Structures are given as structure tokens and as C-alpha cells.
């Protein structure tokens, strides 16, 4: 599901991501997916904020519901990667969601990072946005 040979882009700390920059550097299909993702984020009441992280030497977008972080978004060559993090307590609800079975399978095999279990969603086209929406809505109701 993940392409380990791709490179993270948006690594210039002086070049804050915006729609104009992303339209310039992304393929048309990927930019359309990004815009659809942005619309979905707003539709379900989330906000996003780009920040440059020196430890990772790149820009990451935090997607949040009030003070709660719902997901992290990063831009790679050819795709958008979204990372959700769940606890052991909230992990089981993912299997009940109507999302792609490949996502469920990958999540079932995920290695915990401390007490958190990562769910990585790779978006390369608009058809994956529906999975993002279902996972984000589930994450929003978890405590």
C-alpha cells in the first residue's frame, strides 16, 4: 500500500504550502484529489494547519477537530499520505467501517508506535477520499 521509493516533497522551510504552490507541483489528478480532500475536511467540520517540522525537515498538515488531532497529512511524489493514530481501545472499530479491505488488512498488521497504532491512508485519486471521510468521522467520535 505504501511506496517506499517515493520522496517526501515540501521540504523548503521558506515555501509554505498553499493551493497555488500545490497546483504547480502536483499532477492534475493528485491536485484534484487534494482539493477534494480539502473540501471533505471542511464539510465534516475539521480544520487543517500546515507547519514546518525541523525534525522531519518537511511541511506536515495537521487535521484537527477543535484541539483533537484527527490526522496528519504529508505530500509525496505521486501521492498524499494521511496518518491516523488509534489506541488499542479504539482500534477494533476500524474493522466495522465500510472502507477498502486493503486498508483494514494493512491496519490489522500495523506495528504500534508506543501506545498508538498507525493507520496510513495513501491517496492518489479522488476515489480514496470516501475512505478518508469514514475514518476521520470515526476518529472524531473517539475519546
Secondary structure, DSSP 8 states (H G I E B T S, - for coil): ---TT--B----TTS---HHHHHHHS-HHHHHHHHHHHHHHHHTT-EEEEEEETTTTEEEEEEEETTEEEEEEEEETTEEEEEEEE-HHHHGGGGGS-S-HHHHHHHHT---BTTBEEEEEEESSGGGHHHHHHHHHHHHH--
